[in-house]
Amino acid sequence: GDTPDTQQDDAFIIICPQNMIGLESSIHGPLSEMVDAAGDRPVILLNPDLTDKVSAQGQQSVRGRQQRLDFSDSFETIYQFQNIYFSGTSYFPILGSVVKLGPLEPWVAHQRRDLVDNGGEVYLPIYSSETVPENEVIMA
């Protein structure tokens, strides 16, 4: 409107942005507009899922796919905790985890091990890298 644009916010926090399955369900358009509006101020995404989803008519997976992938790749993960479990078996049993504890910290994969005599469980670090570990490394 007639009101001048004032940049009073230091940062923007967007919670759980995610693509949905469907023809016009990409979060990339609205999220891109939010990032553009933020200008040079930081944008923090909490629990995002920016993976490319197939649309009901197969159009979203084709049109603009590289642009969506490039936009998703423009964000840097600085903190993350993710449980590892077999897909399709609900969330249990938890097999391990992948963590990144800060912007300058490595990615660390942990495997879950059961203690003897039903003494509980322990998570052992098995891998550390500057890049996200592949599933094959975690499950080895």
Secondary structure, 3 states (H helix, E strand, C coil): CCCCCCCCCCCEEEECCECCCCCCCCCHHHHHHHHHHHCCCCEEEECCECCCCCCCCCCCCCCCHHHHHHHHHCCCCCCEEEEEECCCCCCCCEEEEEEECCCCCCEEEEEEEECHHHCCEEEEEEEEECCCCCHHHHHC
